[in-house]
């Protein structure tokens, strides 16, 4: 199963990764990060297609997908 690493301290909560995830694995967290934003969190990782779209589109380079 793929692993999703979200560096919360870099995330500004823009939601681009959530919007463009083809498998709809990501959702907005209810927990605020240290900068006052709500970063994404992974839901059902078994649905993840490892396409890397979230990582590619993240303007803050806050997401990495790996095996």
N, C-alpha and C positions, 0 to 999 in steps of 0.2 A: 504494500500500500504506500502511495506517495506521502511525503511529509511536507508540511507547509510551515515555513518559518516567517513570522511576522515580527519585525523589529519595531515594537510599539513606540519607542522614543523618537523614531523618524517619521512616523505616520501623522498626517494632518487630517485624516478622516474625510478625504474627498469623496470616497465611495466609488471611484472609477473601477477598482478591482471587483467590487460587488456587482456593479452594473454589467460588466462585460464578461464575467465568468460564464462560459457556455454550460457548465454543469450546475450552476447555482449552488456552489459549495460554500461560498462566503456569505456572512451576514454581519450586520453592524453589532458591535459589542455594546453592552449596557455599562461596561466599565470604562471610565475615562482614563486616558493616559496622562503622563506627567505634564504635557503641554496643554491639556484641556480639551483634547479631541477624543472621539470615539472610534478607535481603530476597528478593522474587520476582525472576525474570528472565524475559524473553520468549523463547519458543521459536520456534514457526512462525508468524510474523506474517501470513503469507498466509491463515491460517485466521481471523484476527481479524475480527469482525463490526462493529467500531466501536460497540458498544452502550454503552460507557462504564460498564458495571456495576462494573468494578474501581475506577474513579475515584470513582464514586458511593458505594460501600460502604467505601472506605478511611477508617478513623477518624483517620488521621494526615495526610490530604490529600497523600499521597506519590506518587500516580500521576496522570498526565495522558495522555489519548489524543487524538491529533490526526492530521490528514491529511498 
